[in-house]
Amino acid sequence: MNEAGLPITEHLPEDHEGRAIYGEVKDPTPDKGRPLRHKAEEREIERRERPS
């Protein structure tokens, strides 16, 4: 979350519902690193295909 309380969405896939809801919210600390950022697309596919 950024200082305004919005979730950071810039690392989400383009068609992710979070981007549709919040728009593109930039990461205020991009140098901090996100350990699973490189797996974002893989994790999104898994999330979509997971039975609810």
Secondary structure in CASP SS format (residue, H / E / C, confidence):
PFRMAT SS
TARGET T0000
AUTHOR 0000-0000-0000
METHOD secondary structure of the structure
MODEL  1
M C 1.00
N C 1.00
E C 1.00
A C 1.00
G C 1.00
L C 1.00
P C 1.00
I C 1.00
T C 1.00
E C 1.00
H C 1.00
L C 1.00
P C 1.00
E C 1.00
D C 1.00
H C 1.00
E H 1.00
G H 1.00
R H 1.00
A H 1.00
I H 1.00
Y H 1.00
G C 1.00
E C 1.00
V C 1.00
K C 1.00
D C 1.00
P C 1.00
T C 1.00
P H 1.00
D H 1.00
K H 1.00
G C 1.00
R C 1.00
P C 1.00
L C 1.00
R H 1.00
H H 1.00
K H 1.00
A H 1.00
E H 1.00
E H 1.00
R H 1.00
E H 1.00
I H 1.00
E H 1.00
R H 1.00
R H 1.00
E H 1.00
R C 1.00
P C 1.00
S C 1.00
END
